[in-house]
Amino acid sequence: MILFDFSCTGCTTVFEELVYLDEPNPICPHCQCPTTKILLNSPSQPSDPRMSELSIKFRHSINKYKNSSKESRPTLDSKLGHGNNR
């Protein structure tokens, strides 16, 4: 689970929520609106210039994962090179 900041599109409330990446965005705790968006924050002045690039890559990875179908998402075994040959 990852702690993310969310913003409600109905009442503009900003709130934190622990979520799994494959879960839909949570419902607003203030107005119960089901339409919320994730807020991805990056450091204002990274100490290492590569951090800005990493933040952008992370943002793209999260969006790509959330927009993919569950069937097309890689499993942990495939990421580790285990495959299905157990």
Order of alpha helices (4+ residues) and beta strands (2+ residues): beta-beta-beta-alpha-alpha
